[in-house]
Amino acid sequence: MRSESPPLLPIFRSRHQADLLTVLYLRPDREFTLTELAQRVGVPLTTMQREVGRLLEAGLLSGRRVGRAHLIRAAVSGRYARPLTELLTLAFGPHVLIEQEFVALRDVEAVAIFGSWASRYLGESGPPPNDIDVMVIGHPSRTDVYEAAERVERTLGIPVNPVLVTRGRWTQAVDRLVEQIRSSPLVWVKGPPEEGV
């Protein structure tokens, strides 16, 4: 299952490879099984096994066996670890960082990235994004949402623009902003909310 080079940063051989490295390098303290990685990246297990094999051989990943499970993690002691982590964070990490910061907030039902970053991540060509647009569905504290956005912004070094939307406003699409967001590319980091619930 071959995918094209990612428009966000086409130095990687495929979007799947970039997603795999992002999952591992942005969670350097965590080990994943091959099955978990295949599910997170959305590829068949055999594709994941080949990709992990290449990256283990290159020294970008480390692995160990525990029983029948093969546990994989980022090789953070390698000389490429720091610059690779920086590249992955800037190009592919916004959804990981936004998941870490926004999903745990109280009264958040769904979270999605929209706008230019979502478009590039989903394959549209164009210039690198200048900001990250985040839609938060639910009734969280406005202060908590803006503080989460500031934390992500500090890490990425580009503006993070949150938009708060109630479930009713999202499902009924009664205003122009919601209509525009619904018709644009979306990268869901939690959700989407169930319609009509």
Backbone as ProteinMPNN parsed JSONL, in Angstrom:
{"seq_chain_A": "MRSESPPLLPIFRSRHQADLLTVLYLRPDREFTLTELAQRVGVPLTTMQREVGRLLEAGLLSGRRVGRAHLIRAAVSGRYARPLTELLTLAFGPHVLIEQEFVALRDVEAVAIFGSWASRYLGESGPPPNDIDVMVIGHPSRTDVYEAAERVERTLGIPVNPVLVTRGRWTQAVDRLVEQIRSSPLVWVKGPPEEGV", "coords_chain_A": {"N_chain_A": [[0.861, -1.183, 0.0], [1.207, 1.729, -1.162], [1.795, 5.143, -0.598], [1.659, 8.547, -1.737], [4.343, 11.016, -1.624], [4.227, 13.269, 1.131], [2.545, 16.404, 0.809], [3.013, 18.382, 2.749], [5.665, 18.141, 3.624], [7.723, 17.049, 1.489], [10.022, 15.434, 1.709], [9.933, 12.945, 2.798], [9.483, 9.466, 2.059], [6.892, 8.565, 1.86], [3.535, 9.403, 2.83], [2.637, 7.701, 4.822], [5.016, 6.853, 6.028], [5.901, 9.268, 7.119], [3.796, 9.763, 8.93], [4.09, 7.551, 10.64], [6.668, 8.006, 11.759], [6.094, 10.421, 13.026], [4.187, 9.689, 14.984], [5.837, 8.11, 16.629], [8.142, 9.708, 17.257], [7.057, 11.966, 18.446], [6.105, 10.975, 20.722], [8.227, 9.984, 22.469], [8.73, 8.507, 24.773], [7.207, 6.275, 24.751], [6.323, 2.923, 23.86], [5.16, 1.046, 21.062], [3.142, -1.573, 19.726], [3.449, -3.39, 16.623], [0.932, -3.799, 15.526], [-0.626, -1.818, 16.821], [0.624, 0.464, 15.743], [0.078, 0.137, 12.994], [-2.711, 0.417, 13.034], [-2.985, 3.069, 13.999], [-1.739, 4.55, 11.976], [-3.121, 3.716, 9.796], [-2.687, 1.638, 7.914], [-2.165, -1.605, 6.315], [-1.029, -4.404, 8.31], [1.166, -5.787, 7.195], [2.338, -3.845, 5.54], [3.124, -2.022, 7.495], [5.007, -3.588, 8.855], [7.061, -3.823, 6.912], [7.771, -1.106, 6.608], [8.611, -0.391, 9.203], [10.746, -2.172, 9.415], [12.576, -1.094, 7.523], [13.128, 1.377, 8.777], [14.17, 0.571, 11.229], [16.51, -0.653, 10.368], [17.814, 1.58, 9.372], [18.416, 2.847, 11.693], [16.717, 4.668, 12.866], [14.631, 3.88, 14.411], [14.045, 1.869, 17.339], [13.738, -1.471, 18.586], [12.221, -4.146, 20.468], [11.59, -7.458, 21.634], [8.858, -8.82, 23.369], [7.708, -11.573, 24.531], [5.5, -12.64, 22.122], [5.08, -10.204, 21.041], [6.284, -7.411, 19.208], [7.864, -4.658, 20.143], [8.088, -1.225, 19.423], [9.911, 1.826, 19.261], [10.92, 5.316, 19.119], [14.271, 6.019, 18.155], [15.8, 7.752, 20.156], [18.347, 8.412, 20.983], [19.964, 8.618, 18.834], [21.892, 10.446, 16.35], [20.269, 11.789, 14.552], [17.929, 12.281, 15.841], [17.074, 14.706, 17.26], [16.951, 16.839, 15.19], [15.177, 15.532, 13.424], [12.9, 15.176, 15.006], [12.187, 17.869, 15.354], [11.553, 18.627, 12.681], [9.395, 16.845, 12.156], [7.582, 17.649, 14.143], [6.957, 20.292, 13.365], [5.937, 19.964, 10.727], [4.113, 17.713, 10.694], [3.145, 17.369, 13.227], [1.077, 19.009, 14.41], [-1.591, 17.864, 14.729], [-1.13, 15.85, 16.591], [-0.134, 17.267, 18.8], [-2.316, 18.952, 19.287], [-4.255, 17.08, 19.902], [-3.169, 16.144, 22.338], [-3.363, 18.45, 23.945], [-6.023, 19.532, 23.721], [-8.064, 17.536, 23.769], [-8.374, 16.478, 26.317], [-9.635, 18.459, 27.751], [-12.31, 19.664, 29.792], [-15.72, 19.025, 28.965], [-15.439, 18.853, 26.185], [-16.501, 17.722, 23.135], [-15.742, 17.11, 20.526], [-12.94, 17.591, 18.33], [-11.318, 19.256, 15.711], [-8.968, 19.928, 13.094], [-8.898, 22.467, 10.708], [-8.79, 24.342, 7.602], [-5.756, 25.633, 6.018], [-3.651, 23.954, 6.955], [-4.905, 21.461, 7.379], [-5.755, 20.978, 4.764], [-3.288, 20.692, 3.375], [-2.228, 18.507, 4.78], [-4.006, 16.524, 4.064], [-3.395, 16.196, 1.432], [-3.62, 18.253, -0.533], [-1.862, 20.396, -2.703], [0.242, 23.266, -2.172], [1.338, 26.361, -0.583], [3.343, 26.269, 2.476], [1.515, 26.082, 5.562], [0.558, 29.013, 7.411], [-0.594, 29.19, 9.83], [-2.554, 27.42, 12.331], [-5.754, 26.222, 12.309], [-8.239, 25.473, 14.598], [-11.101, 23.688, 15.456], [-13.309, 23.449, 18.112], [-15.731, 21.492, 19.484], [-18.407, 21.649, 21.674], [-18.817, 22.517, 25.143], [-16.59, 23.761, 26.48], [-14.481, 25.564, 28.837], [-13.759, 28.79, 27.795], [-11.375, 30.044, 28.483], [-9.72, 27.844, 29.119], [-9.525, 26.657, 26.586], [-8.202, 28.646, 25.067], [-5.802, 28.793, 26.477], [-4.788, 26.227, 26.016], [-4.414, 26.444, 23.25], [-2.398, 28.383, 23.212], [-0.274, 26.95, 24.372], [0.239, 24.987, 22.407], [0.899, 26.673, 20.318], [3.278, 27.851, 21.263], [4.988, 25.642, 21.118], [4.948, 24.986, 18.352], [5.545, 27.389, 17.108], [3.97, 28.913, 15.432], [0.882, 30.724, 14.843], [-2.044, 29.528, 16.559], [-5.357, 29.111, 16.048], [-8.209, 28.926, 17.738], [-11.635, 27.9, 17.364], [-14.675, 27.992, 18.867], [-17.505, 25.932, 19.006], [-20.856, 25.056, 19.484], [-22.547, 21.866, 19.86], [-25.14, 21.925, 18.715], [-24.951, 24.15, 16.999], [-23.037, 23.157, 15.238], [-24.267, 20.811, 14.136], [-26.585, 21.823, 12.976], [-25.625, 23.699, 11.245], [-26.045, 26.543, 10.954], [-24.846, 28.976, 10.452], [-22.591, 30.998, 8.471], [-19.809, 30.598, 8.978], [-19.69, 28.008, 10.169], [-20.782, 26.513, 8.058], [-18.781, 26.934, 6.157], [-16.569, 25.698, 7.421], [-17.524, 23.057, 7.605], [-17.599, 22.341, 4.917], [-14.977, 22.27, 4.205], [-11.678, 20.68, 4.083], [-11.152, 18.461, 6.801], [-9.353, 17.448, 9.656], [-9.892, 15.214, 11.965], [-9.255, 15.104, 15.376], [-10.482, 14.28, 17.589], [-13.542, 12.75, 17.574], [-15.718, 12.709, 14.689], [-18.575, 14.478, 16.166], [-21.516, 12.609, 17.022], [-24.203, 12.744, 14.845], [-27.361, 14.226, 15.452], [-27.636, 13.421, 18.093]], "CA_chain_A": [[0.0, 0.0, 0.0], [2.118, 2.853, -1.333], [1.159, 6.459, -0.657], [2.51, 9.583, -2.309], [5.067, 11.869, -0.683], [3.288, 14.229, 1.712], [2.749, 17.782, 0.369], [3.506, 19.23, 3.822], [7.128, 18.057, 3.66], [7.881, 15.917, 0.583], [11.299, 14.734, 1.823], [9.668, 11.582, 3.235], [9.147, 8.618, 0.918], [5.441, 8.428, 1.777], [2.76, 9.978, 3.929], [2.596, 6.711, 5.895], [6.282, 6.91, 6.736], [5.896, 10.503, 7.918], [2.863, 9.571, 10.044], [4.706, 6.598, 11.556], [7.733, 8.699, 12.494], [5.478, 11.427, 13.893], [3.619, 8.996, 16.144], [6.896, 7.627, 17.512], [9.057, 10.758, 17.73], [6.365, 12.915, 19.303], [5.842, 10.242, 21.97], [9.473, 9.216, 22.558], [8.774, 7.673, 25.97], [6.204, 5.213, 24.619], [6.522, 1.839, 22.907], [3.943, 0.615, 20.389], [3.232, -2.807, 18.956], [3.259, -3.175, 15.185], [-0.513, -3.717, 15.286], [-1.054, -0.47, 17.231], [1.128, 1.438, 14.762], [-0.678, -0.035, 11.752], [-4.041, 1.004, 13.244], [-2.87, 4.527, 14.121], [-1.341, 5.129, 10.691], [-4.143, 3.357, 8.817], [-2.137, 0.794, 6.854], [-2.162, -3.018, 6.672], [0.075, -4.823, 9.169], [2.341, -6.137, 6.374], [2.96, -2.578, 5.14], [3.794, -1.486, 8.678], [6.195, -4.408, 9.117], [8.107, -3.417, 5.954], [8.215, 0.262, 6.903], [9.366, -0.442, 10.454], [12.009, -2.843, 9.102], [13.471, -0.113, 6.886], [13.536, 2.406, 9.737], [15.051, -0.089, 12.2], [17.801, -0.826, 9.69], [18.433, 2.908, 9.245], [18.764, 3.344, 13.018], [15.787, 5.71, 13.31], [13.752, 3.255, 15.4], [14.592, 0.726, 18.081], [12.69, -2.432, 18.878], [12.521, -5.285, 21.335], [10.525, -8.462, 21.679], [8.326, -9.244, 24.653], [6.853, -12.679, 24.108], [5.261, -12.596, 20.675], [4.926, -8.807, 20.615], [7.463, -6.645, 18.806], [7.635, -3.285, 20.597], [8.855, -0.264, 18.635], [9.95, 3.201, 19.769], [11.871, 6.199, 18.444], [15.666, 5.909, 18.592], [16.058, 9.139, 20.546], [19.756, 8.67, 21.263], [20.674, 8.765, 17.562], [22.247, 11.835, 15.998], [19.201, 12.407, 13.768], [16.7, 12.38, 16.639], [16.627, 16.078, 17.536], [16.444, 17.543, 13.999], [14.019, 14.832, 12.874], [11.767, 15.52, 15.869], [11.787, 19.247, 15.027], [10.87, 18.598, 11.38], [8.108, 16.164, 12.291], [6.69, 18.477, 14.954], [6.49, 21.439, 12.586], [5.18, 19.598, 9.538], [3.059, 16.727, 10.883], [2.794, 17.254, 14.625], [-0.04, 19.748, 14.987], [-2.722, 17.05, 15.181], [-0.714, 15.124, 17.793], [-0.076, 18.248, 19.887], [-3.676, 19.411, 19.565], [-4.906, 15.988, 20.628], [-2.652, 16.138, 23.711], [-3.772, 19.639, 24.699], [-7.438, 19.887, 23.662], [-9.015, 16.444, 23.969], [-8.588, 16.242, 27.755], [-10.365, 19.565, 28.373], [-13.684, 19.345, 30.191], [-16.86, 19.356, 28.106], [-15.09, 18.857, 24.762], [-17.099, 16.571, 22.468], [-15.001, 16.81, 19.299], [-11.916, 18.572, 17.966], [-10.822, 19.048, 14.35], [-8.167, 20.975, 12.459], [-9.405, 22.805, 9.381], [-7.969, 25.375, 6.975], [-4.65, 25.272, 5.13], [-2.872, 22.802, 7.43], [-5.694, 20.256, 7.086], [-5.721, 20.776, 3.312], [-1.974, 20.145, 3.003], [-2.083, 17.181, 5.395], [-4.846, 15.584, 3.312], [-2.876, 15.99, 0.088], [-3.687, 19.381, -1.46], [-0.59, 21.107, -2.808], [0.165, 24.685, -1.869], [2.406, 26.838, 0.296], [3.241, 25.809, 3.865], [0.538, 26.846, 6.345], [1.063, 30.079, 8.289], [-1.263, 29.058, 11.12], [-3.332, 26.197, 12.513], [-7.129, 26.525, 12.705], [-8.766, 24.363, 15.388], [-12.492, 23.8, 15.867], [-13.619, 22.701, 19.321], [-17.174, 21.349, 19.623], [-18.81, 21.342, 23.046], [-19.005, 23.654, 26.035], [-15.451, 23.912, 27.384], [-14.135, 26.911, 29.271], [-13.042, 29.562, 26.775], [-10.02, 30.267, 28.999], [-8.973, 26.598, 28.95], [-9.274, 26.458, 25.155], [-7.168, 29.577, 24.617], [-4.537, 28.401, 27.106], [-4.316, 25.064, 25.259], [-3.923, 26.958, 21.971], [-1.114, 29.053, 23.452], [0.76, 25.937, 24.598], [0.58, 24.41, 21.106], [1.535, 27.75, 19.568], [4.668, 27.972, 21.731], [5.745, 24.499, 20.609], [5.04, 25.027, 16.892], [6.083, 28.663, 16.639], [3.037, 29.6, 14.534], [-0.388, 30.949, 15.529], [-3.085, 28.502, 16.64], [-6.61, 29.863, 16.135], [-9.338, 28.069, 18.094], [-13.013, 28.329, 17.128], [-15.578, 27.208, 19.715], [-18.796, 25.697, 18.367], [-21.709, 24.114, 20.222], [-23.011, 20.748, 19.034], [-26.287, 22.374, 17.938], [-24.481, 25.032, 15.922], [-22.351, 22.314, 14.269], [-25.164, 19.896, 13.427], [-27.571, 22.571, 12.201], [-24.898, 24.521, 10.265], [-26.908, 27.704, 10.762], [-24.14, 30.213, 10.101], [-21.636, 30.913, 7.362], [-18.541, 30.029, 9.436], [-19.842, 26.555, 10.316], [-20.944, 25.975, 6.703], [-17.46, 26.956, 5.525], [-15.739, 24.668, 8.047], [-18.069, 21.736, 7.232], [-17.315, 22.046, 3.511], [-13.53, 22.272, 3.974], [-11.01, 19.484, 4.616], [-11.078, 18.384, 8.263], [-8.578, 16.375, 10.276], [-10.487, 15.045, 13.291], [-8.383, 14.544, 16.409], [-11.467, 13.614, 18.434], [-14.842, 12.895, 16.944], [-16.676, 13.805, 14.809], [-19.705, 14.196, 17.047], [-22.616, 11.871, 16.392], [-25.283, 13.633, 14.391], [-28.692, 13.998, 15.973], [-27.681, 12.883, 19.469]], "C_chain_A": [[0.896, 1.231, 0.0], [1.321, 4.14, -1.344], [2.164, 7.45, -1.211], [3.293, 10.302, -1.216], [4.116, 12.921, -0.15], [3.57, 15.653, 1.253], [3.289, 18.696, 1.465], [5.021, 19.259, 3.889], [7.517, 16.85, 2.809], [9.243, 15.217, 0.644], [11.109, 13.288, 2.288], [9.17, 10.764, 2.055], [7.646, 8.424, 0.76], [4.796, 9.133, 2.962], [2.726, 9.013, 5.111], [3.885, 6.718, 6.705], [6.338, 8.142, 7.642], [4.967, 10.361, 9.123], [3.449, 8.626, 11.092], [5.782, 7.274, 12.406], [7.159, 9.748, 13.442], [4.912, 10.788, 15.152], [4.72, 8.633, 17.131], [7.764, 8.748, 18.078], [8.368, 11.809, 18.591], [5.859, 12.262, 20.583], [7.06, 9.366, 22.269], [9.566, 8.291, 23.765], [7.876, 6.448, 25.866], [6.627, 4.179, 23.583], [5.163, 1.444, 22.337], [4.178, -0.752, 19.762], [3.048, -2.468, 17.48], [1.777, -3.031, 14.847], [-1.041, -2.338, 15.66], [-0.619, 0.575, 16.209], [0.361, 1.349, 13.457], [-2.064, 0.595, 11.877], [-3.968, 2.528, 13.296], [-2.584, 5.187, 12.782], [-2.348, 4.791, 9.591], [-3.611, 2.57, 7.635], [-2.247, -0.672, 7.28], [-0.915, -3.365, 7.505], [1.322, -5.152, 8.357], [3.076, -4.891, 5.893], [3.722, -1.988, 6.308], [5.067, -2.269, 8.984], [7.343, -4.028, 8.192], [8.673, -2.046, 6.299], [9.06, 0.299, 8.169], [10.719, -1.11, 10.22], [13.025, -1.902, 8.482], [14.02, 0.888, 7.909], [14.386, 1.836, 10.874], [16.451, -0.236, 11.616], [18.548, 0.506, 9.564], [18.83, 3.496, 10.598], [17.863, 4.446, 13.54], [14.799, 5.201, 14.353], [14.53, 2.195, 16.159], [13.429, -0.19, 18.43], [13.177, -3.504, 19.823], [11.324, -6.219, 21.323], [10.159, -8.751, 23.124], [7.311, -10.328, 24.324], [6.718, -12.66, 22.595], [5.154, -11.179, 20.141], [6.274, -8.189, 20.265], [7.17, -5.183, 19.143], [8.612, -2.341, 19.914], [8.795, 1.096, 19.313], [10.946, 4.013, 18.945], [13.268, 5.969, 19.016], [16.153, 7.304, 18.957], [17.514, 9.442, 20.864], [20.57, 8.854, 19.984], [20.916, 10.222, 17.214], [21.176, 12.534, 15.174], [17.962, 12.734, 14.6], [16.225, 13.814, 16.818], [16.149, 16.8, 16.279], [15.226, 16.87, 13.372], [12.77, 15.148, 13.689], [11.271, 16.925, 15.558], [11.04, 19.299, 13.704], [9.477, 17.981, 11.485], [7.107, 16.99, 13.081], [6.112, 19.61, 14.121], [5.578, 21.026, 11.434], [3.971, 18.717, 9.834], [2.51, 16.667, 12.295], [1.599, 18.013, 15.131], [-1.195, 18.888, 15.467], [-2.379, 16.263, 16.437], [-0.711, 16.077, 18.994], [-1.471, 18.733, 20.274], [-4.46, 18.324, 20.289], [-4.464, 15.998, 22.092], [-3.222, 17.281, 24.535], [-5.285, 19.847, 24.788], [-8.388, 18.781, 24.092], [-9.334, 16.222, 25.444], [-9.369, 17.359, 28.444], [-11.79, 19.131, 28.707], [-14.694, 19.821, 29.17], [-16.497, 19.541, 26.631], [-15.637, 17.575, 24.145], [-16.31, 16.146, 21.233], [-14.019, 17.938, 19.022], [-11.441, 18.234, 16.559], [-9.938, 20.223, 13.942], [-8.772, 21.21, 11.082], [-8.475, 23.845, 8.773], [-6.788, 24.799, 6.21], [-3.849, 24.077, 5.622], [-3.621, 21.508, 7.113], [-5.661, 19.953, 5.591], [-4.403, 20.153, 2.881], [-1.81, 18.721, 3.543], [-2.858, 16.135, 4.607], [-4.496, 15.526, 1.825], [-2.979, 17.135, -0.886], [-2.333, 20.075, -1.504], [-0.826, 22.585, -2.53], [1.282, 25.085, -0.93], [2.244, 26.294, 1.716], [2.251, 26.672, 4.647], [1.213, 27.885, 7.242], [0.44, 30.013, 9.677], [-2.011, 27.731, 11.16], [-4.705, 26.611, 13.027], [-7.737, 25.295, 13.372], [-10.213, 24.647, 15.754], [-12.716, 22.886, 17.066], [-15.134, 22.689, 19.468], [-17.484, 20.938, 21.058], [-19.012, 22.623, 23.836], [-17.834, 23.805, 26.995], [-15.287, 25.365, 27.82], [-13.334, 27.592, 28.17], [-11.586, 29.779, 27.195], [-9.171, 29.018, 28.798], [-8.604, 26.368, 27.486], [-8.152, 27.377, 24.678], [-5.819, 29.289, 25.257], [-3.947, 27.184, 26.402], [-3.734, 25.509, 23.917], [-2.565, 27.637, 22.136], [0.008, 28.045, 23.682], [1.198, 25.301, 23.275], [1.337, 25.44, 20.273], [2.999, 27.917, 19.973], [5.534, 26.846, 21.179], [5.978, 24.603, 19.105], [5.676, 26.307, 16.358], [5.228, 29.346, 15.591], [1.699, 29.739, 15.253], [-1.334, 29.753, 15.455], [-4.388, 29.226, 16.944], [-7.776, 28.941, 16.479], [-10.679, 28.727, 17.771], [-13.892, 27.416, 17.975], [-16.951, 27.14, 19.072], [-19.599, 24.746, 19.255], [-22.124, 22.984, 19.282], [-24.184, 21.179, 18.154], [-25.887, 23.24, 16.763], [-23.789, 24.2, 14.839], [-23.338, 21.472, 13.463], [-26.182, 20.628, 12.561], [-26.945, 23.445, 11.127], [-25.67, 25.783, 9.92], [-26.163, 28.983, 10.404], [-23.046, 29.939, 9.07], [-20.312, 30.266, 7.777], [-18.63, 28.508, 9.538], [-20.021, 25.903, 8.947], [-19.596, 25.881, 5.998], [-16.564, 25.854, 6.099], [-16.201, 23.281, 7.621], [-17.718, 21.359, 5.797], [-15.817, 21.999, 3.201], [-12.919, 20.961, 4.475], [-10.888, 19.57, 6.134], [-10.198, 17.217, 8.671], [-9.101, 16.265, 11.703], [-9.446, 14.459, 14.238], [-9.217, 13.935, 17.525], [-12.825, 13.821, 17.761], [-14.829, 12.281, 15.551], [-17.83, 13.453, 15.738], [-20.782, 13.425, 16.293], [-23.716, 12.85, 16.049], [-26.594, 13.241, 15.063], [-28.777, 13.424, 17.351], [-27.953, 13.995, 20.425]], "O_chain_A": [[1.293, 1.714, 1.061], [0.292, 4.233, -2.013], [3.372, 7.221, -1.161], [2.956, 10.214, -0.035], [3.276, 13.423, -0.897], [4.722, 16.085, 1.296], [3.956, 19.685, 1.162], [5.604, 20.302, 4.183], [7.633, 15.742, 3.333], [9.589, 14.478, -0.277], [12.036, 12.485, 2.18], [8.517, 11.294, 1.156], [7.168, 8.151, -0.342], [5.45, 9.418, 3.965], [2.778, 9.438, 6.264], [3.851, 6.602, 7.93], [6.771, 8.058, 8.791], [5.313, 10.793, 10.222], [3.321, 8.87, 12.292], [5.8, 7.127, 13.628], [7.679, 9.942, 14.54], [5.129, 11.284, 16.257], [4.561, 8.824, 18.337], [8.088, 8.734, 19.266], [9.026, 12.478, 19.388], [5.255, 12.923, 21.428], [6.943, 8.142, 22.319], [10.396, 7.382, 23.78], [7.798, 5.662, 26.81], [7.216, 4.519, 22.557], [4.146, 1.496, 23.03], [5.286, -1.054, 19.317], [2.553, -1.395, 17.135], [1.408, -2.237, 13.982], [-1.817, -1.747, 14.909], [-1.392, 1.463, 15.851], [0.025, 2.376, 12.867], [-2.544, 1.233, 10.94], [-4.803, 3.207, 12.697], [-3.119, 6.255, 12.483], [-2.426, 5.486, 8.578], [-4.019, 2.793, 6.496], [-2.405, -0.96, 8.467], [0.115, -2.698, 7.408], [2.431, -4.83, 8.784], [4.306, -4.88, 5.844], [4.842, -1.505, 6.14], [6.091, -1.68, 9.333], [8.485, -3.922, 8.64], [9.886, -1.84, 6.288], [10.106, 0.947, 8.202], [11.73, -0.667, 10.765], [14.195, -1.904, 8.863], [15.21, 1.206, 7.91], [15.231, 2.541, 11.426], [17.448, 0.026, 12.288], [19.776, 0.542, 9.643], [19.504, 4.525, 10.653], [18.185, 5.094, 14.536], [14.202, 5.987, 15.089], [15.546, 1.688, 15.682], [12.286, 0.252, 18.553], [14.377, -3.741, 19.964], [10.197, -5.814, 21.037], [11.025, -8.906, 23.986], [6.195, -10.038, 23.894], [7.717, -12.664, 21.875], [5.138, -10.969, 18.928], [7.274, -8.421, 20.945], [6.33, -4.548, 18.505], [9.81, -2.617, 19.834], [7.765, 1.479, 19.869], [11.72, 3.455, 18.168], [13.426, 5.751, 20.217], [16.833, 7.96, 18.169], [17.884, 10.608, 21.001], [21.746, 9.21, 20.048], [20.237, 11.117, 17.717], [21.172, 13.763, 15.101], [17.045, 13.394, 14.111], [15.059, 14.104, 16.546], [15.04, 17.334, 16.281], [14.342, 17.547, 12.847], [11.698, 15.364, 13.123], [10.063, 17.155, 15.503], [9.998, 19.949, 13.611], [8.504, 18.528, 10.966], [5.925, 17.034, 12.739], [4.908, 19.862, 14.166], [4.557, 21.669, 11.192], [2.899, 18.951, 9.277], [1.513, 15.988, 12.543], [1.117, 17.695, 16.218], [-1.74, 19.161, 16.536], [-3.254, 16.029, 17.271], [-1.217, 15.742, 20.065], [-1.768, 18.904, 21.456], [-5.243, 18.618, 21.192], [-5.297, 15.873, 22.99], [-3.533, 17.095, 25.712], [-5.782, 20.294, 25.822], [-9.414, 19.057, 24.714], [-10.447, 15.819, 25.782], [-9.731, 17.218, 29.612], [-12.392, 18.33, 27.992], [-14.542, 20.891, 28.58], [-17.159, 20.289, 25.912], [-15.286, 16.474, 24.572], [-16.221, 14.956, 20.93], [-14.233, 19.083, 19.421], [-11.191, 17.07, 16.245], [-10.134, 21.354, 14.385], [-9.116, 20.262, 10.376], [-7.463, 24.192, 9.382], [-6.802, 23.638, 5.803], [-3.405, 23.262, 4.814], [-3.016, 20.554, 6.623], [-5.552, 18.791, 5.197], [-4.392, 19.195, 2.109], [-1.314, 17.839, 2.843], [-2.421, 14.99, 4.494], [-5.202, 14.889, 1.043], [-2.464, 17.017, -1.998], [-1.723, 20.316, -0.462], [-1.946, 23.085, -2.64], [2.086, 24.247, -0.522], [1.146, 25.904, 2.115], [2.165, 27.877, 4.409], [2.305, 27.656, 7.762], [0.89, 30.698, 10.595], [-2.091, 27.015, 10.163], [-4.812, 27.272, 14.06], [-7.752, 24.209, 12.792], [-10.527, 25.707, 16.295], [-12.362, 21.708, 17.042], [-15.758, 23.746, 19.567], [-16.894, 19.996, 21.587], [-19.334, 23.673, 23.279], [-18.044, 23.961, 28.198], [-15.881, 26.273, 27.239], [-12.352, 27.042, 27.672], [-10.678, 29.707, 26.368], [-8.027, 29.113, 28.354], [-7.492, 25.934, 27.186], [-7.252, 26.936, 23.964], [-4.785, 29.523, 24.631], [-2.733, 27.112, 26.211], [-2.689, 25.015, 23.494], [-1.684, 27.481, 21.291], [1.132, 28.266, 23.231], [2.391, 25.098, 23.049], [2.309, 25.103, 19.598], [3.862, 28.104, 19.115], [6.687, 27.072, 20.812], [7.083, 24.339, 18.631], [6.273, 26.307, 15.281], [5.697, 30.267, 14.921], [1.403, 28.968, 16.166], [-1.417, 29.063, 14.439], [-4.511, 29.88, 17.98], [-8.283, 28.242, 15.601], [-10.838, 29.942, 17.889], [-13.855, 26.196, 17.815], [-17.498, 28.156, 18.645], [-19.068, 23.739, 19.725], [-22.061, 23.127, 18.061], [-24.223, 20.838, 16.972], [-26.414, 23.09, 15.661], [-23.93, 24.495, 13.652], [-23.252, 21.426, 12.236], [-26.599, 20.111, 11.525], [-27.63, 23.889, 10.206], [-25.924, 26.068, 8.749], [-26.8, 29.986, 10.081], [-22.645, 28.797, 8.843], [-19.748, 29.476, 7.02], [-17.75, 27.799, 9.051], [-19.46, 24.835, 8.703], [-19.298, 24.891, 5.33], [-15.88, 25.157, 5.35], [-15.378, 22.421, 7.31], [-17.556, 20.178, 5.492], [-15.427, 21.72, 2.067], [-13.567, 20.216, 5.209], [-10.56, 20.623, 6.681], [-10.287, 16.129, 8.102], [-8.801, 17.106, 12.549], [-8.828, 13.438, 13.935], [-8.703, 13.152, 18.325], [-13.196, 14.946, 17.425], [-14.002, 11.413, 15.269], [-18.044, 12.285, 16.062], [-20.936, 13.573, 15.08], [-24.106, 13.682, 16.869], [-26.892, 12.057, 15.218], [-29.845, 12.98, 17.773], [-28.032, 13.767, 21.632]]}, "name": "protein", "num_of_chains": 1, "seq": "MRSESPPLLPIFRSRHQADLLTVLYLRPDREFTLTELAQRVGVPLTTMQREVGRLLEAGLLSGRRVGRAHLIRAAVSGRYARPLTELLTLAFGPHVLIEQEFVALRDVEAVAIFGSWASRYLGESGPPPNDIDVMVIGHPSRTDVYEAAERVERTLGIPVNPVLVTRGRWTQAVDRLVEQIRSSPLVWVKGPPEEGV"}
